[in-house]
Amino acid sequence: MNLSPMHIAVVVIVIILIFGAPKLPMLARSLGQSLKIFKSEVKDLRDDKDEKTTEPGELGRETGQSTPTTPASDAPEPAAHRNQDPQSREK
């Protein structure tokens, strides 16, 4: 859709009639602050996404160090210990 100068002028006039001339600077200022906050949040999300794409063991693989593929806390418990009472494991 092509916007001609006439369309833009009509929109500006309607905005002035709805909000009034004294309120326009305040509206523009609040719109600018909102856009600034929005941009900073988008940047933070992109930074977080970049950090999450790097796996903990990935850096070690690049330098030639070997890293375990499964952490010890994620290892499955033996079948004998699953059905026992938690207090009996402590003994």
TIDRENTI-219838 format. One record per residue (C-alpha): residue in one letter; z, x, y; chain. Coordinates in pm, 1 decimal. Example, Ala and Ser with C-alpha at 12.3 -4.5 7.8 and 13.67 -1.06 7.14 Angstrom:
// residues 2
<pt><res>A</res><zz>780.0</zz><xx>1230.0</xx><yy>-450.0</yy><chain>A</chain></pt>
<pt><res>S</res><zz>714.0</zz><xx>1367.0</xx><yy>-106.0</yy><chain>A</chain></pt>
***
This chain:
// residues 91
<pt><res>M</res><zz>0.0</zz><xx>0.0</xx><yy>0.0</yy><chain>A</chain></pt>
<pt><res>N</res><zz>-96.7</zz><xx>140.9</xx><yy>337.1</yy><chain>A</chain></pt>
<pt><res>L</res><zz>154.2</zz><xx>110.2</xx><yy>619.1</yy><chain>A</chain></pt>
<pt><res>S</res><zz>-11.6</zz><xx>79.7</xx><yy>954.1</yy><chain>A</chain></pt>
<pt><res>P</res><zz>166.3</zz><xx>153.5</xx><yy>1280.8</yy><chain>A</chain></pt>
<pt><res>M</res><zz>178.7</zz><xx>-221.5</xx><yy>1342.9</yy><chain>A</chain></pt>
<pt><res>H</res><zz>382.7</zz><xx>-278.5</xx><yy>1023.7</yy><chain>A</chain></pt>
<pt><res>I</res><zz>629.7</zz><xx>-5.4</xx><yy>1120.7</yy><chain>A</chain></pt>
<pt><res>A</res><zz>667.3</zz><xx>-149.4</xx><yy>1472.2</yy><chain>A</chain></pt>
<pt><res>V</res><zz>742.0</zz><xx>-496.1</xx><yy>1335.3</yy><chain>A</chain></pt>
<pt><res>V</res><zz>1006.7</zz><xx>-356.4</xx><yy>1101.0</yy><chain>A</chain></pt>
<pt><res>V</res><zz>1172.3</zz><xx>-160.2</xx><yy>1385.7</yy><chain>A</chain></pt>
<pt><res>I</res><zz>1178.0</zz><xx>-469.7</xx><yy>1609.4</yy><chain>A</chain></pt>
<pt><res>V</res><zz>1331.8</zz><xx>-681.5</xx><yy>1333.3</yy><chain>A</chain></pt>
<pt><res>I</res><zz>1600.3</zz><xx>-416.8</xx><yy>1273.0</yy><chain>A</chain></pt>
<pt><res>I</res><zz>1684.6</zz><xx>-406.1</xx><yy>1644.0</yy><chain>A</chain></pt>
<pt><res>L</res><zz>1707.0</zz><xx>-785.8</xx><yy>1657.5</yy><chain>A</chain></pt>
<pt><res>I</res><zz>1932.6</zz><xx>-804.2</xx><yy>1350.1</yy><chain>A</chain></pt>
<pt><res>F</res><zz>2173.0</zz><xx>-519.5</xx><yy>1424.4</yy><chain>A</chain></pt>
<pt><res>G</res><zz>2147.3</zz><xx>-481.6</xx><yy>1800.8</yy><chain>A</chain></pt>
<pt><res>A</res><zz>2074.2</zz><xx>-165.1</xx><yy>1994.6</yy><chain>A</chain></pt>
<pt><res>P</res><zz>2438.1</zz><xx>-46.6</xx><yy>2034.0</yy><chain>A</chain></pt>
<pt><res>K</res><zz>2499.1</zz><xx>-45.9</xx><yy>1657.5</yy><chain>A</chain></pt>
<pt><res>L</res><zz>2187.1</zz><xx>151.4</xx><yy>1563.5</yy><chain>A</chain></pt>
<pt><res>P</res><zz>2333.1</zz><xx>501.3</xx><yy>1625.7</yy><chain>A</chain></pt>
<pt><res>M</res><zz>2638.6</zz><xx>412.0</xx><yy>1418.1</yy><chain>A</chain></pt>
<pt><res>L</res><zz>2417.2</zz><xx>284.3</xx><yy>1135.5</yy><chain>A</chain></pt>
<pt><res>A</res><zz>2200.8</zz><xx>597.0</xx><yy>1146.9</yy><chain>A</chain></pt>
<pt><res>R</res><zz>2510.3</zz><xx>821.7</xx><yy>1137.0</yy><chain>A</chain></pt>
<pt><res>S</res><zz>2660.0</zz><xx>640.4</xx><yy>837.7</yy><chain>A</chain></pt>
<pt><res>L</res><zz>2323.2</zz><xx>647.3</xx><yy>659.6</yy><chain>A</chain></pt>
<pt><res>G</res><zz>2300.3</zz><xx>1023.7</xx><yy>718.3</yy><chain>A</chain></pt>
<pt><res>Q</res><zz>2652.5</zz><xx>1079.1</xx><yy>582.1</yy><chain>A</chain></pt>
<pt><res>S</res><zz>2572.8</zz><xx>868.3</xx><yy>276.7</yy><chain>A</chain></pt>
<pt><res>L</res><zz>2258.2</zz><xx>1069.5</xx><yy>205.9</yy><chain>A</chain></pt>
<pt><res>K</res><zz>2451.7</zz><xx>1396.1</xx><yy>245.8</yy><chain>A</chain></pt>
<pt><res>I</res><zz>2712.5</zz><xx>1281.6</xx><yy>-7.5</yy><chain>A</chain></pt>
<pt><res>F</res><zz>2442.1</zz><xx>1158.9</xx><yy>-244.4</yy><chain>A</chain></pt>
<pt><res>K</res><zz>2257.8</zz><xx>1493.2</xx><yy>-230.6</yy><chain>A</chain></pt>
<pt><res>S</res><zz>2576.7</zz><xx>1690.0</xx><yy>-298.5</yy><chain>A</chain></pt>
<pt><res>E</res><zz>2661.0</zz><xx>1468.8</xx><yy>-598.0</yy><chain>A</chain></pt>
<pt><res>V</res><zz>2309.6</zz><xx>1509.6</xx><yy>-741.3</yy><chain>A</chain></pt>
<pt><res>K</res><zz>2339.3</zz><xx>1886.6</xx><yy>-698.6</yy><chain>A</chain></pt>
<pt><res>D</res><zz>2677.2</zz><xx>1886.2</xx><yy>-877.0</yy><chain>A</chain></pt>
<pt><res>L</res><zz>2531.1</zz><xx>1684.2</xx><yy>-1164.0</yy><chain>A</chain></pt>
<pt><res>R</res><zz>2241.5</zz><xx>1928.3</xx><yy>-1199.8</yy><chain>A</chain></pt>
<pt><res>D</res><zz>2483.7</zz><xx>2222.8</xx><yy>-1199.0</yy><chain>A</chain></pt>
<pt><res>D</res><zz>2698.9</zz><xx>2054.4</xx><yy>-1465.7</yy><chain>A</chain></pt>
<pt><res>K</res><zz>2389.6</zz><xx>1985.8</xx><yy>-1676.0</yy><chain>A</chain></pt>
<pt><res>D</res><zz>2285.6</zz><xx>2352.3</xx><yy>-1654.2</yy><chain>A</chain></pt>
<pt><res>E</res><zz>2634.0</zz><xx>2463.3</xx><yy>-1765.1</yy><chain>A</chain></pt>
<pt><res>K</res><zz>2634.6</zz><xx>2224.7</xx><yy>-2062.3</yy><chain>A</chain></pt>
<pt><res>T</res><zz>2297.6</zz><xx>2345.1</xx><yy>-2192.0</yy><chain>A</chain></pt>
<pt><res>T</res><zz>2445.8</zz><xx>2691.1</xx><yy>-2259.7</yy><chain>A</chain></pt>
<pt><res>E</res><zz>2632.0</zz><xx>2682.8</xx><yy>-2590.3</yy><chain>A</chain></pt>
<pt><res>P</res><zz>2946.2</zz><xx>2893.0</xx><yy>-2629.6</yy><chain>A</chain></pt>
<pt><res>G</res><zz>2797.6</zz><xx>3112.4</xx><yy>-2903.3</yy><chain>A</chain></pt>
<pt><res>E</res><zz>2459.3</zz><xx>3142.0</xx><yy>-2734.8</yy><chain>A</chain></pt>
<pt><res>L</res><zz>2560.0</zz><xx>3434.5</xx><yy>-2514.2</yy><chain>A</chain></pt>
<pt><res>G</res><zz>2683.6</zz><xx>3634.1</xx><yy>-2815.0</yy><chain>A</chain></pt>
<pt><res>R</res><zz>2356.5</zz><xx>3583.5</xx><yy>-2998.8</yy><chain>A</chain></pt>
<pt><res>E</res><zz>2159.9</zz><xx>3726.8</xx><yy>-2709.4</yy><chain>A</chain></pt>
<pt><res>T</res><zz>2361.2</zz><xx>4049.9</xx><yy>-2711.9</yy><chain>A</chain></pt>
<pt><res>G</res><zz>2338.1</zz><xx>4090.1</xx><yy>-3088.6</yy><chain>A</chain></pt>
<pt><res>Q</res><zz>2696.4</zz><xx>3988.9</xx><yy>-3165.9</yy><chain>A</chain></pt>
<pt><res>S</res><zz>2752.5</zz><xx>3755.8</xx><yy>-3454.1</yy><chain>A</chain></pt>
<pt><res>T</res><zz>2942.4</zz><xx>3435.5</xx><yy>-3390.0</yy><chain>A</chain></pt>
<pt><res>P</res><zz>3061.2</zz><xx>3181.7</xx><yy>-3644.7</yy><chain>A</chain></pt>
<pt><res>T</res><zz>2850.9</zz><xx>2867.8</xx><yy>-3656.3</yy><chain>A</chain></pt>
<pt><res>T</res><zz>3146.7</zz><xx>2639.2</xx><yy>-3736.2</yy><chain>A</chain></pt>
<pt><res>P</res><zz>3479.1</zz><xx>2683.2</xx><yy>-3558.0</yy><chain>A</chain></pt>
<pt><res>A</res><zz>3786.3</zz><xx>2692.0</xx><yy>-3782.1</yy><chain>A</chain></pt>
<pt><res>S</res><zz>3925.5</zz><xx>2369.3</xx><yy>-3633.3</yy><chain>A</chain></pt>
<pt><res>D</res><zz>3613.6</zz><xx>2178.4</xx><yy>-3741.3</yy><chain>A</chain></pt>
<pt><res>A</res><zz>3634.4</zz><xx>2297.7</xx><yy>-4103.6</yy><chain>A</chain></pt>
<pt><res>P</res><zz>3695.4</zz><xx>2011.6</xx><yy>-4348.9</yy><chain>A</chain></pt>
<pt><res>E</res><zz>4035.7</zz><xx>1996.4</xx><yy>-4514.9</yy><chain>A</chain></pt>
<pt><res>P</res><zz>4052.5</zz><xx>2046.5</xx><yy>-4891.3</yy><chain>A</chain></pt>
<pt><res>A</res><zz>4069.6</zz><xx>1721.2</xx><yy>-5087.1</yy><chain>A</chain></pt>
<pt><res>A</res><zz>4422.3</zz><xx>1795.8</xx><yy>-5210.7</yy><chain>A</chain></pt>
<pt><res>H</res><zz>4559.9</zz><xx>1808.2</xx><yy>-4855.7</yy><chain>A</chain></pt>
<pt><res>R</res><zz>4391.0</zz><xx>1496.0</xx><yy>-4720.6</yy><chain>A</chain></pt>
<pt><res>N</res><zz>4601.0</zz><xx>1241.6</xx><yy>-4910.3</yy><chain>A</chain></pt>
<pt><res>Q</res><zz>4934.8</zz><xx>1417.8</xx><yy>-4878.4</yy><chain>A</chain></pt>
<pt><res>D</res><zz>5207.3</zz><xx>1329.3</xx><yy>-4637.1</yy><chain>A</chain></pt>
<pt><res>P</res><zz>5192.1</zz><xx>1540.9</xx><yy>-4316.1</yy><chain>A</chain></pt>
<pt><res>Q</res><zz>5554.0</zz><xx>1648.9</xx><yy>-4364.4</yy><chain>A</chain></pt>
<pt><res>S</res><zz>5477.8</zz><xx>1790.4</xx><yy>-4709.3</yy><chain>A</chain></pt>
<pt><res>R</res><zz>5213.5</zz><xx>2020.2</xx><yy>-4557.1</yy><chain>A</chain></pt>
<pt><res>E</res><zz>5475.7</zz><xx>2183.9</xx><yy>-4335.3</yy><chain>A</chain></pt>
<pt><res>K</res><zz>5688.3</zz><xx>2291.0</xx><yy>-4634.5</yy><chain>A</chain></pt>
***
